[in-house]
Amino acid sequence: MKILEKGEEKISFVTEIEDSLANAIRRSSLEIPILAIDEVEFHKNDSVLYDEVLALRLGLLPLKTPKTMTLQEKCSCKGKGCSKCSVQLKLQAKGPCMVYGKDLKGKVEVVYPDMPIVSLGEGQELELIAKARLGKGKEHTKFSPGLIYYRNVPEIEISKECNLCQKCVEACPQKILKRNKDKIELTDRYKCDLCEACVEICKKEGKDAIKIKPGKEIIFFIESFGMIPAKEILVESVKSLKENLKEIKTKLK
């Protein structure tokens, strides 16, 4: 494995694994418990948005997911909703103002406090109580921890038919092709996204000097929405995949 980028919210690395395994890890990210607003009780809503629309916006507001919380179906309260499996957030605002994520008050941190929720005009009021719980992305997209995607590292071959016209160099949107003396070289194959702009321009010029095909290596990307770190998304995805495989093995015995 080769790490290309490593940060709190984004990780990318290169590894040689089958597409099926990469896709299994990607899909397993939907098994990670993530905290999100699931129920909203409105006491006042004079805003231009209907209760349902406002509840949807609140549900998609990223919240930091505490490690101490439990899924409701696994909690000792048996899904009734207690401090172990749910958290309450209150919001009270009076216009004219813009209501932001930071206006939600409770024992949980809003990832992006300056994310706008709704604009209130003169005399308009908004008062609500929101209930957040843990859920999984396979249940609803608001419980998704982030974006996970991958692509093959390309293998590029430039034959002797190349007449060094440099049209392919100019056509590359990533600017990763360059002329080095008597040949065209790829400076960074990890940045190539297989758009084949260089292949198309080469054919247009009457040549067939460039060939691109997916290689054996895969570039894996993880971009967190902020609820949990990108590294944790990868670790928990692999852990979920192992647990599911273990369950299948047990049932087949």
N, C-alpha and C positions, 0 to 999 in steps of 0.2 A: 504493500500500500504506500502511495506517495501523496502526502498532504499538499494541496495547492493553495488552500486558504483556510484559516482557522480563526474564528471569532465567536463572540457571544451569540450573535444572531445568524451567522452564515458559516457553513463549512463546505468545502469541496475537496474531493480526493480522487485519485486514480487507483483502480484495482482491477485485477483480472479474474472476473467471475462471470457466470452464465447470466444471460438476460433474465431467465426465469427466477433466479435467486434475487437479483437486483429488484425485480418487480415485486417479489414476495416481501422484501424488506420495506419497499415503498408502501405497499398496501397495509403492512402491519403497523404503520404509523397511525392508522385509524383506530387502533386498539388502545392507544395511550389515553388514560383519563385526563381530561382537561376541564378547567373551571370556566363556566359561562353562565350568564343570566338566563334562567329558564322560565321564570314566572314573574309577571309584573302586575301589581295592584295599584290602579290609578285612583287617587282621591280628587285631584283636579287636573284638567288638561284643556287649557284654552288656546293651545298652540294650533298652527295650521295643519299639523299632522294628526291623523287618526290614532287612536290608542294602539291598534294592531301594527301600524307602520312604525310607531315610536318603540313599541316592544321589540320589533324585529331589529331596529337599529341598536337598541340596548343589548340584545342577545349577541350581536356581532362585535361588541366592544371587548377587546382583549383584556383579560384579567390575569394577574400573576397567579399561578397555580401552586398553593401550599402543598408541601410533601406530607403534611400531617392529616390531610383530609382523606375521607373514604368514600367509595362509591355507595350510593344509597342502598342498592340491592345487597351490599356486603356489610352494611352498618348494623349495629346492635339495635337501632331504633326501628329496623325492618321497613325502611322506606318512608317513615312518617316525617322525617326531616328534623335533624338536631344539629348542634354545633359541630359535630364530627363530620357530617356529610353535606352541610349546607351553610350558607352565610347570607345575611340580609344587608342590603344597601338601601339607603334613603336618599331622596333627592327632593329639594324644595327650592324653587326659584320664582322670581317675579320680574316681569319685563319692565322697561325694554332692556334686553340683554341677550347674549348668546350663551346657551347652556353647554358646558363642556363636560368631558369625562371626569375631570377633577371635582365636579360638583356632586358626584355620587359619594356618599359618606358611609363607611363601614369598615370592617376588619379585613379588607382585602385591597390590594394595590391595583389601580388602573394602569395598564402598561403605557398608554399614550394619553396623559392627562389633558392635553390640549386638543384632543379629538372632538370636533363639534358634534353635538347631538341634535339640537333644534334651536331656532331663533324665536325669541318671545318679543311680541310687540308691547306697546304701552298698555298697561293694565292686565296683560295676560299672565296667567299663573300656571305653574306645573308642580304637582306634588304627587309623589309615588313611593312605593316600597317595592324593591326588586329582590327576588330570591335567586341566588346562584348556586349551582350544584355541579358535581363532576359528571362528565358524560364522555362518550367516545365518538370520534368522527364518523364511524360507520352508522351512527344513529342520526346525526345532524352535522352539517358542515361547520356550525359555530363551535363545535368541540374539536375541530382540526388544529393540530399544533403548529402547522406551517406548510410550506411547499417542499415536496421531495420529488426530485426528477433525476433522470440520468440519460446519457447518450454514449454511443460508442466513440472511442478515439479513432479517428480516420487514418487509413494508410494511403498515402499519396505517392503515385509514381509519375515521373516526368520523363518521357522517352526521348530518343535521339531526334525525333521529328520536330522537336521544339526549335524554332528559329530565333528565339530570344526577342520576340517583338514587344514583350513586356505588357501586352494587353491584359493578360491574366493578373499581373501584379496590380494594375490600376483597377481591375474589376473586383478584386477581393475586398469585401466590406470590413473584414477584420484587420486588414493591412498586415497580414502575416506572411506574404510572399515577397521575395526580393531577388534581384538579379545579383549574383555573385560571380564576377568574371565571366566565364563561359557557360554558366548554367543558372537555372531558376531554383531557388531553395525555399523550403518552408521553415520559417523562423520559430514558430511555436504551434505544434500540432494539437496541443490541448485547447487552443482557442478556436480551432476550426470547428464549425458547427454543421458541416456537410451541406452547405447551401448550394455548392457546385456552380457558383457564379464563374469561377475560373474555367471550369470544364465547358460551360456554355459559350463563353467568349472565344475559347480556343477552337471549338467546332465552327463557330460563326466565321472565324478567319480561315476556315478550310483545313484546319489541322485536327488531329486527334491525339495530341501529345500528352494530355493530362488525364489520368485515371484516378478516381477516388473510390474507396470501398471501406465499409466499417471494419475496424480492427478487433482484436480479441479483448483489448482493455476497455474498461468502462469508466467514464467520469461521473461521479455521483455528487449531486448538489442537495444541500439541506438549507432551507431558509426559514428561520423561526418567525412566528408572528409576535413573539415576545412573552408568551405565557410560560414557556420553559426554554432553557438554552438549546441551541442547535445540537450540541454534543449529546445532550440528554435525549433528544428525539431519536438519534441514531441508536444509542444504547438501549433505550426502552423498546424501540421497534424490533431490534434483534431479540431482546428478551421475550417480547410478545410472540414472535415467530417460534421461538424454541418451546414456549409453553403450549402453543397450539399444536405443534408437532408431537409433543409429549402426550397430549390428550388423545390425539389420533392413535398413537402407538399403544396407549393403554386400552382404548376401546377395541382395537384389533386383536388383542391377546385372547 
